[in-house]
Amino acid sequence: MHPHLFSKITVGGKELKNRLTMAPLYLGYAGEGGTVSGLFIDHYRLMAKSGVGMVVVENATVDYPIGSGSNRTLRADTDENMEGLTRLANTIKEQGAVACQQINHAGRFAAIADPALAPSAVQTFGRMPKALSKDEMRKIARKFAEAAVRVKKAGFDMVELHGGTGYLLSSFISPRTNTRDDEYGGSLENRQRFPLEVVREVKASVGDFPVGYRFLADEWLPDGLKVSESVLYAKALAAAGVAYISVMGGTYESFFLPDVLQASRKDGYMVDLAAAVKKTVAVPVIAAGRISSGAFAESVITEGKADLIGLARVLWADPEWPSKVKEGREDEIIHCASECDDTCTKLVTKGKLAFCVRWNHNKLEEWKAKKV
């Protein structure tokens, strides 16, 4: 079943056994202060055991607390977490998946920073972030590089820079959040300057270690970043040597808008964004966004809209999705259902551990009993 979906592909010099990847998904499973908890290990063991070719672990902060999205955001900014990160990498690889760790600076969405940091002082959800100085930007670029080196030393196969969701790197690209009047603001060439500096510093620090990029293609806001500009940035990223581009749309400011919520209930609602990027770059492109059936995933690959499929909630709701698709048992899949009213997201935003209401009773009770 679906020969293209289950064919091998080489990404950044690493061979993936198929075109399926786990896309990063924050569920609040790390321990307080960003440690690698037992629950975190159990979760990623299950995700890697699913049969996907690559697991991309959710964002780890490069600068605690100023760059952390929450107090349960994984940390890659300290050697004190190296033992846990090493255990995490080994756990994923032992299940036969390529292990990738995403690293991030939350910028204006840093939950425990006061003030939060951003390219410009543009109010976000009632908070006014502090505009970064050039010296602070240089220090953050160095923090990204140091975190990437830790990821490499921990035994991961790749590192991914988080340039999506409205976090720091993507907020520099956005014309609505970057209103600087120096060489880092104004034209797209200027707005992309700092994220590209981060990419180059990271690559210089890790050598031939593959560096992927989580990519914001469209903010889905009237005055936000559009595909017409973002695809030009994708070309610049490819020229800078990223191993792959993982495409997404939206930020925390647009995710819950009525029209975006409606669109997000449709299968493959972000695939067209990936297809637009795919037309402009030669590096592998990952498409995501509620790709819930094997036939649809296969068509994304065969029609040249992307090279790989990113599964997040789809895989979390049913870790047997890859095997059920491969074996023609799709009628047995437990699907992520939009009618649950985003229970998992609401739990996370309240600082609680996420669980899927679609799980059977025994699994629900088992997961609720777990402690971080």
C-alpha positions as CSV (number, residue, x, y, z in Angstrom):
1,M,0.0,0.0,0.0
2,H,1.2,3.5,-0.9
3,P,4.7,2.7,-2.3
4,H,5.9,6.4,-2.4
5,L,4.9,7.1,1.2
6,F,6.8,4.1,2.4
7,S,9.9,4.6,0.2
8,K,13.3,5.7,1.6
9,I,14.6,9.2,1.3
10,T,18.0,10.8,2.3
11,V,17.7,14.0,4.3
12,G,20.9,15.9,5.3
13,G,22.9,12.8,4.6
14,K,20.7,10.6,6.9
15,E,18.5,7.8,5.4
16,L,14.9,7.8,6.5
17,K,13.1,4.5,6.1
18,N,9.9,6.2,4.8
19,R,8.4,9.6,4.1
20,L,6.6,9.9,7.5
21,T,7.9,12.2,10.2
22,M,6.6,13.2,13.6
23,A,6.1,16.9,13.6
24,P,6.9,18.8,16.8
25,L,3.9,18.9,19.2
26,Y,4.1,20.5,22.7
27,L,2.0,18.5,25.2
28,G,3.4,19.7,28.6
29,Y,5.2,16.4,29.3
30,A,8.6,17.8,30.3
31,G,9.3,18.2,34.0
32,E,9.1,21.5,35.9
33,G,12.1,23.6,34.8
34,G,12.3,21.9,31.4
35,T,13.8,18.5,32.5
36,V,13.5,15.3,30.6
37,S,10.8,13.5,32.6
38,G,9.9,9.8,32.6
39,L,6.6,10.7,30.9
40,F,8.5,12.6,28.2
41,I,10.6,9.5,27.5
42,D,7.6,7.3,27.5
43,H,5.8,9.6,25.0
44,Y,8.7,9.8,22.5
45,R,9.4,6.1,22.8
46,L,5.8,5.5,21.7
47,M,6.1,8.0,18.9
48,A,9.3,6.5,17.6
49,K,7.9,3.0,17.9
50,S,5.1,4.0,15.6
51,G,7.2,3.4,12.5
52,V,7.8,6.9,11.3
53,G,11.1,7.6,9.6
54,M,12.0,10.6,11.8
55,V,10.9,12.0,15.1
56,V,11.3,15.8,15.6
57,V,11.2,16.5,19.4
58,E,9.2,19.5,20.4
59,N,11.0,22.8,21.0
60,A,13.8,23.0,23.5
61,T,14.7,26.5,24.7
62,V,18.1,28.0,23.9
63,D,17.8,30.6,26.7
64,Y,16.0,29.9,30.0
65,P,13.8,31.6,31.3
66,I,13.8,34.6,28.8
67,G,13.3,32.3,25.8
68,S,11.0,29.7,27.2
69,G,7.4,29.3,26.2
70,S,6.5,27.7,29.6
71,N,8.1,26.3,32.7
72,R,7.6,22.8,31.1
73,T,9.4,23.7,27.9
74,L,12.4,21.4,27.4
75,R,15.8,23.0,28.0
76,A,18.8,22.8,25.7
77,D,20.6,25.8,27.2
78,T,22.3,24.0,30.0
79,D,24.7,21.1,30.3
80,E,22.7,20.0,33.3
81,N,20.1,18.6,30.9
82,M,22.6,16.6,28.8
83,E,22.0,13.3,30.5
84,G,18.2,13.6,29.8
85,L,18.7,14.7,26.3
86,T,21.1,11.8,25.6
87,R,18.6,9.3,27.0
88,L,15.9,10.9,24.8
89,A,18.0,10.6,21.7
90,N,18.9,7.0,22.4
91,T,15.3,6.1,23.2
92,I,14.1,7.4,19.8
93,K,17.0,5.8,17.8
94,E,16.5,2.4,19.6
95,Q,13.1,2.3,18.0
96,G,14.6,2.7,14.5
97,A,13.7,6.3,13.9
98,V,16.0,9.2,13.0
99,A,16.2,11.5,16.0
100,C,15.9,15.3,15.6
101,Q,15.6,18.0,18.3
102,Q,14.0,21.3,17.6
103,I,15.5,24.3,19.4
104,N,13.8,27.7,19.9
105,H,13.6,31.1,21.4
106,A,10.0,32.0,22.2
107,G,10.6,35.7,21.8
108,R,7.4,37.7,22.4
109,F,5.5,34.5,23.4
110,A,7.9,33.6,26.3
111,A,5.5,33.0,29.1
112,I,7.9,33.5,32.0
113,A,9.9,36.5,30.7
114,D,9.2,40.0,31.8
115,P,9.6,41.8,29.5
116,A,9.6,39.4,26.6
117,L,12.0,40.0,23.7
118,A,11.1,40.8,20.1
119,P,12.5,42.6,17.1
120,S,10.3,45.6,17.8
121,A,8.1,46.8,20.6
122,V,4.8,45.7,19.1
123,Q,2.1,44.8,21.6
124,T,1.2,41.1,21.8
125,F,-1.9,40.0,23.7
126,G,-1.7,43.0,25.9
127,R,2.0,42.6,26.6
128,M,4.6,45.0,25.3
129,P,7.9,43.2,24.5
130,K,11.3,44.9,24.6
131,A,13.0,45.6,21.2
132,L,16.3,43.7,21.0
133,S,19.5,45.5,20.7
134,K,22.1,44.3,18.2
135,D,24.3,43.1,21.1
136,E,21.4,41.1,22.5
137,M,20.8,39.6,19.1
138,R,24.4,38.5,18.8
139,K,24.1,36.8,22.2
140,I,20.9,35.0,21.1
141,A,22.5,33.7,17.9
142,R,25.4,32.3,20.1
143,K,22.8,30.7,22.4
144,F,21.2,28.9,19.4
145,A,24.6,27.7,18.3
146,E,25.5,26.4,21.8
147,A,22.2,24.6,22.1
148,A,22.7,23.0,18.7
149,V,26.1,21.7,19.8
150,R,24.5,20.2,22.9
151,V,21.9,18.5,20.6
152,K,24.7,17.0,18.6
153,K,26.7,15.9,21.6
154,A,23.6,14.2,23.1
155,G,23.5,11.9,20.1
156,F,20.6,13.3,18.0
157,D,20.9,12.9,14.2
158,M,19.7,16.4,13.4
159,V,18.7,19.7,14.9
160,E,15.8,21.9,13.8
161,L,15.6,25.6,14.2
162,H,12.1,26.8,15.1
163,G,11.2,29.6,12.6
164,G,7.4,29.2,13.0
165,T,4.4,30.0,15.2
166,G,5.3,33.7,15.6
167,Y,8.3,32.9,17.8
168,L,11.5,34.9,17.7
169,L,13.0,33.9,14.3
170,S,9.7,34.2,12.5
171,S,8.8,37.5,14.2
172,F,11.9,39.0,12.5
173,I,10.5,38.0,9.1
174,S,7.0,39.3,9.7
175,P,6.3,42.9,8.5
176,R,3.8,43.3,11.3
177,T,6.1,42.5,14.2
178,N,9.4,43.8,12.8
179,T,9.2,47.6,12.4
180,R,12.9,48.2,12.9
181,D,14.5,51.0,11.0
182,D,18.0,49.6,11.0
183,E,19.6,46.9,8.7
184,Y,17.4,44.3,10.4
185,G,14.0,45.8,9.4
186,G,12.2,47.2,6.4
187,S,12.8,45.2,3.3
188,L,12.6,41.4,3.2
189,E,16.3,41.3,2.7
190,N,16.7,43.1,6.0
191,R,14.0,41.3,7.9
192,Q,15.6,37.9,7.0
193,R,19.1,39.0,8.0
194,F,19.0,37.9,11.7
195,P,17.4,34.5,11.2
196,L,19.9,33.8,8.4
197,E,22.7,34.9,10.8
198,V,21.4,32.4,13.3
199,V,21.4,29.6,10.7
200,R,25.0,30.4,9.6
201,E,26.2,30.5,13.2
202,V,24.6,27.3,14.1
203,K,26.0,25.6,11.0
204,A,29.5,26.9,11.7
205,S,29.3,25.5,15.2
206,V,28.0,22.0,14.4
207,G,30.0,21.3,11.1
208,D,28.4,18.7,8.9
209,F,25.6,18.0,11.4
210,P,22.2,18.5,9.5
211,V,20.3,21.6,10.4
212,G,16.6,21.7,9.5
213,Y,14.2,24.6,9.7
214,R,10.5,24.9,10.8
215,F,9.2,27.5,8.4
216,L,6.3,30.0,8.7
217,A,4.8,30.4,5.2
218,D,1.8,32.6,6.0
219,E,0.7,34.3,9.3
220,W,-2.9,34.2,8.1
221,L,-3.3,37.8,9.3
222,P,-4.2,40.8,7.1
223,D,-1.0,42.7,7.7
224,G,1.2,39.7,8.3
225,L,3.7,37.6,6.3
226,K,2.4,36.2,3.0
227,V,3.5,33.4,0.8
228,S,4.7,35.8,-1.9
229,E,7.5,36.9,0.5
230,S,8.1,33.8,2.5
231,V,9.0,31.7,-0.5
232,L,11.8,34.1,-1.2
233,Y,13.0,33.5,2.3
234,A,12.8,29.8,1.7
235,K,15.2,30.2,-1.2
236,A,17.6,32.0,1.0
237,L,17.4,29.3,3.7
238,A,18.1,26.6,1.0
239,A,21.1,28.6,-0.2
240,A,22.3,28.8,3.4
241,G,22.4,25.0,3.5
242,V,19.5,23.9,5.6
243,A,18.8,20.2,5.4
244,Y,15.1,20.5,5.0
245,I,12.2,23.0,5.4
246,S,9.2,22.0,7.5
247,V,6.3,24.2,6.4
248,M,3.5,25.5,8.6
249,G,1.0,28.4,8.7
250,G,-0.4,30.6,11.4
251,T,0.7,32.1,14.7
252,Y,-0.9,32.2,18.2
253,E,-2.6,35.4,17.0
254,S,-4.4,33.7,14.1
255,F,-4.8,30.1,15.2
256,F,-8.1,30.8,16.9
257,L,-9.7,33.2,14.4
258,P,-13.0,31.8,13.2
259,D,-11.9,31.4,9.5
260,V,-8.6,29.8,10.5
261,L,-10.3,27.4,12.9
262,Q,-12.8,26.4,10.1
263,A,-10.0,25.9,7.6
264,S,-7.9,23.8,10.1
265,R,-10.7,21.2,10.3
266,K,-10.1,20.3,6.7
267,D,-7.7,17.6,5.6
268,G,-4.3,18.9,4.4
269,Y,-5.1,22.5,5.2
270,M,-1.4,23.5,5.1
271,V,-0.4,21.4,2.1
272,D,-0.7,24.2,-0.4
273,L,1.8,26.2,1.7
274,A,4.3,23.4,1.4
275,A,3.6,23.1,-2.3
276,A,4.4,26.7,-2.8
277,V,7.7,26.3,-1.0
278,K,8.5,23.1,-2.8
279,K,8.3,24.9,-6.2
280,T,11.1,27.3,-5.1
281,V,13.7,25.0,-3.4
282,A,15.6,21.8,-4.1
283,V,15.9,20.7,-0.4
284,P,13.4,18.3,1.0
285,V,10.1,19.9,2.1
286,I,7.8,18.6,4.8
287,A,4.0,19.1,4.6
288,A,1.8,19.0,7.6
289,G,-1.7,20.0,8.7
290,R,-4.3,17.2,9.4
291,I,-3.1,14.7,6.8
292,S,-5.3,11.9,8.1
293,S,-5.5,9.3,5.4
294,G,-2.8,7.2,3.7
295,A,-4.3,8.0,0.2
296,F,-4.1,11.7,0.8
297,A,-0.5,11.5,2.2
298,E,0.5,9.4,-0.8
299,S,-1.0,12.0,-3.2
300,V,1.0,14.8,-1.6
301,I,4.2,12.9,-2.4
302,T,3.2,11.7,-5.9
303,E,1.9,15.1,-7.0
304,G,5.2,16.7,-5.9
305,K,3.7,19.0,-3.3
306,A,6.2,17.8,-0.7
307,D,8.9,15.2,0.0
308,L,7.8,14.2,3.4
309,I,4.7,14.1,5.6
310,G,4.6,15.7,9.1
311,L,2.2,14.0,11.5
312,A,1.5,15.7,14.9
313,R,-1.9,15.2,16.5
314,V,-2.7,12.5,13.9
315,L,0.1,10.3,15.2
316,W,-0.5,11.2,18.8
317,A,-4.1,10.2,18.6
318,D,-3.1,6.9,17.1
319,P,0.6,5.9,17.2
320,E,-0.4,2.9,15.0
321,W,-1.3,5.1,12.1
322,P,1.7,4.2,10.0
323,S,1.3,0.5,10.4
324,K,-2.5,0.6,9.9
325,V,-2.0,2.6,6.7
326,K,0.8,0.4,5.4
327,E,-1.2,-2.8,6.1
328,G,-4.5,-1.5,4.6
329,R,-6.2,-1.2,8.0
330,E,-7.2,2.4,7.8
331,D,-10.7,1.6,9.0
332,E,-9.2,0.9,12.4
333,I,-7.5,4.3,12.8
334,I,-8.4,6.4,15.8
335,H,-8.6,9.8,14.2
336,C,-7.9,13.2,15.7
337,A,-11.4,14.7,15.7
338,S,-12.1,18.4,15.4
339,E,-15.4,18.0,17.2
340,C,-13.5,17.5,20.5
341,D,-13.2,21.3,20.7
342,D,-9.4,21.2,20.9
343,T,-9.4,19.7,24.4
344,C,-5.7,18.9,24.2
345,T,-4.8,22.5,23.3
346,K,-7.0,23.9,26.1
347,L,-5.4,21.6,28.6
348,V,-1.9,22.7,27.6
349,T,-2.8,26.4,27.8
350,K,-4.0,25.8,31.4
351,G,-0.7,24.2,32.3
352,K,-2.1,20.7,32.5
353,L,-0.9,17.5,30.8
354,A,-2.5,16.9,27.5
355,F,-4.4,13.8,26.7
356,C,-6.6,12.8,23.7
357,V,-10.3,12.3,24.3
358,R,-10.3,9.9,21.4
359,W,-8.2,7.4,23.3
360,N,-9.9,4.3,24.8
361,H,-10.9,4.3,28.4
362,N,-8.0,2.2,29.6
363,K,-5.4,4.4,27.9
364,L,-7.0,7.6,29.2
365,E,-6.9,6.3,32.8
366,E,-3.3,5.1,32.4
367,W,-2.2,8.5,31.0
368,K,-4.1,10.5,33.6
369,A,-2.3,8.5,36.4
370,K,1.1,9.3,35.0
371,K,3.2,11.9,36.8
372,V,5.8,14.2,35.3
